[in-house]
Amino acid sequence: MATVSLTRAQAKTLAKTLMDEKGALFWTDTQMNALFDEANRIVWRMLVKANPGHYHTSTNFAWPADTEIQDIVSDCGVAAVPYKILGIESKETAGSVTSANLPAKWKPMMFQDRTKFLQDSSPYWVPRGRYYCLRGTKLFVAPLPGEALQCTIYYVQMLDKVTSDATECLGGMAESFHDSVAYCLAWLMNSKQNGQNPTIDRLWESSKLEIEQHAEEINADEPRQVRYIGHH
């Protein structure tokens, strides 16, 4: 895996080298940029699937009492509709998490189940927790909160489109996998030439395996089990 970041220009140069492409004899810069965008998205989606923690971000917002729907952009302050919502939590009061101000995790729901969960808003029902779903920019919650809530949404933003050769791969994150973008780019180029270079296929397959097996290793956790082996 790479230990330094790669820019779009560097990824294109590496891909061309693997393809034995000198200059722009076969691939124009416009074509290379289009294929780079696709390679960048492919690797980014794989990383998000393997470990969204690489692209985790959060936004705090308020949810008014007795309100079912808010706009995730204009009301909640999220810059754009997220690629993936990782979770939503709410507290009864603003400020830091304390033993007296613990967050409650909202659960995802199907839109068609919304009405069923809204029944929990009735004073005759005991709430089973709070549920949410996103439709377009509209964020729905059920049951309705009886008082205003202080919320935090954790999510993955859409990957920005690369507009410059100086821009780093993968949004400047996950540097250890920047070379995967170059290998994927070379694989796309090779596919356009009927797969004449099997070495590139092997490099891309190996790179995909690295993502699947090691993308989650941002931190090394302590062992999850302790085995008693007796006294010495």
Sine and cosine of phi, psi and omega as CSV:
sin_phi,cos_phi,sin_psi,cos_psi,sin_omega,cos_omega
0.00,0.00,0.48,-0.88,0.01,-1.00
-0.93,0.36,0.51,-0.86,0.05,-1.00
-0.94,-0.33,-0.11,0.99,0.04,-1.00
-0.78,-0.63,0.33,-0.95,-0.02,-1.00
-0.96,0.26,0.37,-0.93,0.08,-1.00
-0.84,-0.54,0.66,-0.75,0.13,-0.99
-1.00,0.04,0.14,-0.99,0.06,-1.00
-0.87,0.50,-0.66,0.75,0.00,-1.00
-0.87,0.48,-0.69,0.73,-0.02,-1.00
-0.93,0.37,-0.61,0.79,0.04,-1.00
-0.91,0.42,-0.64,0.77,0.02,-1.00
-0.92,0.39,-0.64,0.77,0.02,-1.00
-0.90,0.44,-0.70,0.72,0.01,-1.00
-0.90,0.44,-0.68,0.74,0.00,-1.00
-0.89,0.45,-0.67,0.74,0.02,-1.00
-0.90,0.43,-0.62,0.79,0.03,-1.00
-0.89,0.46,-0.69,0.73,0.03,-1.00
-0.90,0.44,-0.51,0.86,-0.01,-1.00
-1.00,0.00,0.04,1.00,-0.07,-1.00
0.83,0.56,0.58,0.82,0.01,-1.00
-1.00,-0.08,0.87,-0.50,-0.01,-1.00
-0.97,-0.25,0.83,-0.56,-0.01,-1.00
0.94,0.35,-0.70,-0.71,0.01,-1.00
-0.78,-0.62,0.72,0.70,-0.05,-1.00
-0.94,0.34,-0.61,0.79,-0.06,-1.00
-0.91,-0.41,-0.62,0.78,-0.06,-1.00
-0.95,-0.32,0.87,-0.50,0.09,-1.00
-0.97,0.26,0.30,-0.95,0.00,-1.00
-0.90,0.43,-0.58,0.82,0.04,-1.00
-0.89,0.45,-0.68,0.73,0.03,-1.00
-0.91,0.41,-0.66,0.75,0.01,-1.00
-0.89,0.45,-0.65,0.76,0.01,-1.00
-0.91,0.42,-0.64,0.77,0.01,-1.00
-0.90,0.43,-0.70,0.72,0.02,-1.00
-0.93,0.36,-0.56,0.83,0.06,-1.00
-0.89,0.46,-0.70,0.71,0.01,-1.00
-0.83,0.55,-0.68,0.74,-0.01,-1.00
-0.93,0.38,-0.69,0.72,0.02,-1.00
-0.89,0.46,-0.66,0.75,0.01,-1.00
-0.87,0.49,-0.68,0.74,0.01,-1.00
-0.93,0.37,-0.65,0.76,-0.02,-1.00
-0.87,0.49,-0.76,0.65,-0.03,-1.00
-0.92,0.39,-0.65,0.76,0.02,-1.00
-0.87,0.50,-0.71,0.71,0.02,-1.00
-0.89,0.46,-0.63,0.78,0.02,-1.00
-0.90,0.44,-0.65,0.76,0.01,-1.00
-0.92,0.40,-0.67,0.74,0.02,-1.00
-0.89,0.45,-0.63,0.78,0.03,-1.00
-0.92,0.39,-0.66,0.75,-0.04,-1.00
-0.96,0.28,-0.64,0.77,-0.01,-1.00
-0.31,-0.95,1.00,-0.10,0.01,-1.00
-0.90,0.43,-0.20,0.98,0.03,-1.00
-0.86,0.51,-0.39,0.92,0.04,-1.00
-0.89,0.46,-0.47,0.88,-0.10,-0.99
-0.81,-0.58,0.39,0.92,-0.03,-1.00
-0.93,0.37,0.73,-0.69,0.15,-0.99
-0.60,-0.80,0.20,-0.98,-0.05,-1.00
-0.56,-0.83,0.39,-0.92,0.04,-1.00
-0.62,-0.78,0.70,-0.72,0.06,-1.00
-1.00,-0.08,0.59,-0.80,0.04,-1.00
-0.39,-0.92,0.25,-0.97,0.01,-1.00
-0.97,-0.26,0.64,-0.77,0.09,-1.00
-0.93,-0.38,0.89,-0.45,-0.05,-1.00
-0.92,0.38,0.43,-0.90,0.05,-1.00
-0.90,0.44,0.53,-0.85,0.10,-1.00
0.84,0.54,0.61,0.80,-0.03,-1.00
-0.84,-0.55,0.76,-0.65,-0.01,-1.00
-1.00,-0.07,-0.58,0.81,-0.18,-0.98
-0.78,-0.63,0.69,-0.73,0.19,-0.98
-0.71,-0.71,0.46,-0.89,0.08,-1.00
-0.99,0.13,0.84,-0.55,-0.11,-0.99
-0.91,0.42,-0.40,0.92,0.00,-1.00
-1.00,-0.03,-0.87,0.49,-0.11,-0.99
-0.97,0.24,-0.51,0.86,-0.03,-1.00
-0.99,-0.11,-0.62,0.78,-0.10,-0.99
-1.00,-0.09,-0.22,0.97,0.09,-1.00
0.99,0.12,0.19,0.98,0.09,-1.00
-0.98,0.21,0.70,-0.71,-0.14,-0.99
-0.87,0.50,-0.60,0.80,-0.01,-1.00
-0.38,-0.92,0.22,-0.98,0.03,-1.00
-0.85,0.52,0.82,-0.58,-0.08,-1.00
-0.91,0.41,0.44,-0.90,0.16,-0.99
-0.93,0.36,-0.63,0.77,0.01,-1.00
-0.48,-0.88,0.75,-0.66,0.13,-0.99
-1.00,0.00,0.83,-0.56,-0.01,-1.00
-1.00,0.01,-0.39,0.92,0.03,-1.00
0.24,-0.97,0.36,-0.93,0.09,-1.00
-0.75,-0.66,0.70,-0.72,0.04,-1.00
-0.78,-0.62,0.44,-0.90,0.03,-1.00
-0.68,-0.73,0.52,-0.86,0.10,-0.99
-0.82,-0.57,0.39,-0.92,-0.01,-1.00
-0.97,0.24,-0.47,0.88,0.01,-1.00
-0.75,-0.67,0.38,-0.93,0.01,-1.00
-0.96,0.28,0.17,-0.99,0.03,-1.00
0.97,-0.25,-0.08,-1.00,-0.08,-1.00
-0.94,0.35,0.35,-0.94,0.10,-1.00
-0.95,0.31,0.79,-0.62,0.09,-1.00
-0.71,-0.70,0.09,-1.00,0.02,-1.00
-0.89,0.45,-0.37,0.93,0.02,-1.00
-0.98,-0.18,0.00,1.00,-0.03,-1.00
-0.62,-0.78,0.88,0.48,-0.06,-1.00
-0.99,0.11,0.59,-0.81,0.04,-1.00
-0.98,0.20,0.55,-0.84,0.09,-1.00
-0.93,-0.36,0.77,-0.63,-0.05,-1.00
-0.99,0.15,0.75,-0.66,0.10,-0.99
-0.99,0.13,0.49,-0.87,-0.02,-1.00
-0.94,-0.34,0.63,-0.78,0.05,-1.00
-0.93,0.36,0.54,-0.84,0.03,-1.00
-0.69,-0.72,0.39,-0.92,0.15,-0.99
-0.97,0.24,0.59,-0.80,-0.05,-1.00
-0.85,0.53,-0.61,0.79,-0.03,-1.00
-0.94,0.35,-0.27,0.96,0.04,-1.00
-1.00,-0.01,-0.02,1.00,-0.09,-1.00
-0.83,0.56,-0.72,0.70,-0.05,-1.00
-0.88,0.48,-0.63,0.78,0.01,-1.00
-0.89,0.46,-0.70,0.71,-0.01,-1.00
-0.95,0.30,-0.43,0.90,0.05,-1.00
-0.91,0.42,-0.41,0.91,0.03,-1.00
-0.87,0.50,-0.41,0.91,0.02,-1.00
-0.93,0.38,-0.20,0.98,0.04,-1.00
-0.96,0.27,-0.28,0.96,0.01,-1.00
-0.94,0.35,0.62,-0.79,0.03,-1.00
-0.91,0.42,-0.20,0.98,-0.01,-1.00
-1.00,0.01,-0.04,1.00,0.00,-1.00
-0.93,-0.36,0.55,-0.83,0.12,-0.99
-1.00,-0.06,0.88,-0.47,-0.05,-1.00
-0.83,0.55,0.66,-0.75,0.02,-1.00
-0.98,-0.21,0.31,0.95,-0.11,-0.99
0.91,-0.41,0.00,-1.00,-0.03,-1.00
-0.89,-0.45,0.61,-0.79,-0.10,-1.00
-0.82,-0.57,0.41,-0.91,0.00,-1.00
-0.60,-0.80,0.35,-0.94,0.20,-0.98
-0.45,-0.89,0.44,-0.90,-0.02,-1.00
-0.89,-0.45,0.78,-0.62,0.08,-1.00
-0.78,-0.63,0.95,-0.32,-0.11,-0.99
0.91,0.41,-0.85,-0.53,0.08,-1.00
-0.99,-0.17,0.01,1.00,-0.08,-1.00
-1.00,-0.04,0.85,-0.53,0.04,-1.00
-0.98,-0.20,0.85,-0.52,-0.04,-1.00
-0.97,-0.24,0.57,-0.82,0.07,-1.00
-0.75,-0.66,0.52,-0.85,0.09,-1.00
-0.43,-0.90,0.64,-0.77,-0.09,1.00
-0.95,0.32,0.19,-0.98,0.01,-1.00
-0.92,0.38,0.70,-0.71,0.02,-1.00
-0.95,0.32,0.68,-0.73,0.02,-1.00
-0.97,0.24,-0.31,0.95,0.06,-1.00
-0.59,-0.81,0.27,-0.96,-0.02,-1.00
-0.88,0.48,0.59,-0.80,-0.01,-1.00
-0.86,-0.51,0.56,-0.83,0.12,-0.99
-0.99,-0.14,0.90,-0.44,-0.19,-0.98
-0.90,-0.43,0.40,-0.92,0.14,-0.99
-0.73,-0.68,0.78,-0.62,0.07,-1.00
-0.95,-0.33,0.75,-0.66,0.04,-1.00
-0.95,-0.31,0.76,-0.65,-0.15,-0.99
-0.38,-0.93,0.15,-0.99,0.11,-0.99
-0.92,-0.39,0.83,-0.55,0.03,-1.00
-0.97,0.25,0.39,-0.92,0.13,-0.99
-0.88,0.47,0.54,-0.84,0.03,-1.00
-0.96,0.28,0.78,-0.63,0.02,-1.00
-0.93,0.37,0.57,-0.82,0.06,-1.00
-0.95,0.31,0.67,-0.74,-0.01,-1.00
-0.99,0.12,0.79,-0.61,-0.06,-1.00
-0.87,-0.49,0.00,1.00,-0.05,-1.00
-0.60,-0.80,0.55,-0.83,0.06,-1.00
-0.91,0.42,-0.33,0.94,-0.01,-1.00
-1.00,0.09,-0.14,0.99,-0.01,-1.00
-0.96,0.27,0.67,-0.74,-0.01,-1.00
-0.97,0.24,0.43,-0.90,0.07,-1.00
-0.90,0.44,0.41,-0.91,0.16,-0.99
0.82,0.58,0.59,0.81,0.03,-1.00
0.91,0.41,0.34,0.94,0.00,-1.00
0.98,0.20,0.10,0.99,0.00,-1.00
-0.95,-0.32,0.12,-0.99,0.10,-1.00
0.76,0.65,0.80,0.59,-0.09,-1.00
-0.85,0.53,-0.49,0.87,-0.02,-1.00
-0.89,0.45,-0.26,0.96,-0.04,-1.00
-0.91,-0.42,0.24,0.97,0.03,-1.00
-0.90,0.44,-0.57,0.82,0.01,-1.00
-0.91,0.42,-0.42,0.91,0.04,-1.00
-0.89,0.46,-0.54,0.84,0.04,-1.00
-0.91,0.42,-0.67,0.74,0.02,-1.00
-0.91,0.42,-0.65,0.76,0.02,-1.00
-0.92,0.39,-0.63,0.78,0.04,-1.00
-0.92,0.40,-0.64,0.77,0.05,-1.00
-0.87,0.48,-0.72,0.69,0.03,-1.00
-0.89,0.46,-0.60,0.80,0.02,-1.00
-0.90,0.43,-0.66,0.75,0.06,-1.00
-0.90,0.43,-0.66,0.75,0.04,-1.00
-0.89,0.45,-0.68,0.73,0.00,-1.00
-0.90,0.44,-0.60,0.80,0.01,-1.00
-0.90,0.43,-0.58,0.81,0.04,-1.00
-0.92,0.39,-0.34,0.94,0.02,-1.00
-0.95,-0.30,0.48,0.88,0.09,-1.00
0.89,0.46,0.52,0.86,0.11,-0.99
0.88,0.48,0.71,0.71,-0.07,-1.00
-0.98,0.20,-0.17,0.99,-0.05,-1.00
-0.88,-0.48,1.00,-0.07,-0.04,-1.00
-0.91,0.41,-0.41,0.91,0.02,-1.00
-0.88,0.48,-0.63,0.78,0.01,-1.00
-0.91,0.41,-0.64,0.77,0.06,-1.00
-0.86,0.51,-0.67,0.75,0.00,-1.00
-0.92,0.39,-0.65,0.76,0.02,-1.00
-0.88,0.47,-0.67,0.74,-0.02,-1.00
-0.94,0.34,-0.65,0.76,0.05,-1.00
-0.89,0.46,-0.66,0.75,0.03,-1.00
-0.91,0.42,-0.61,0.79,0.00,-1.00
-0.92,0.39,-0.65,0.76,0.05,-1.00
-0.89,0.46,-0.62,0.78,0.02,-1.00
-0.91,0.41,-0.63,0.78,0.05,-1.00
-0.87,0.50,-0.67,0.74,0.01,-1.00
-0.90,0.43,-0.73,0.69,-0.03,-1.00
-0.89,0.45,-0.59,0.81,-0.11,-0.99
-1.00,-0.06,-0.43,0.90,-0.17,-0.99
-0.81,-0.59,-0.09,1.00,-0.04,-1.00
-0.91,0.42,-0.41,0.91,-0.02,-1.00
-0.99,0.14,-0.11,0.99,-0.12,-0.99
-1.00,0.00,0.86,0.50,0.10,-0.99
-0.97,0.25,-0.69,0.72,0.04,-1.00
-0.82,-0.57,0.51,-0.86,0.07,-1.00
-1.00,-0.10,0.93,-0.36,0.00,-1.00
-0.97,0.26,0.36,-0.93,0.14,-0.99
-0.94,0.35,0.36,-0.93,0.04,-1.00
-0.83,0.56,0.63,-0.78,-0.01,-1.00
-0.99,0.11,-0.20,0.98,0.01,-1.00
-0.74,-0.67,0.55,-0.83,0.10,-1.00
-0.88,-0.48,0.84,-0.54,-0.05,-1.00
-0.97,-0.23,0.82,-0.57,0.01,-1.00
-0.98,0.22,0.82,-0.57,-0.05,-1.00
-0.89,-0.46,0.20,0.98,0.10,-0.99
1.00,-0.01,0.08,-1.00,-0.04,-1.00
-1.00,0.04,0.42,-0.91,0.07,-1.00
-0.95,-0.32,0.00,0.00,0.00,0.00
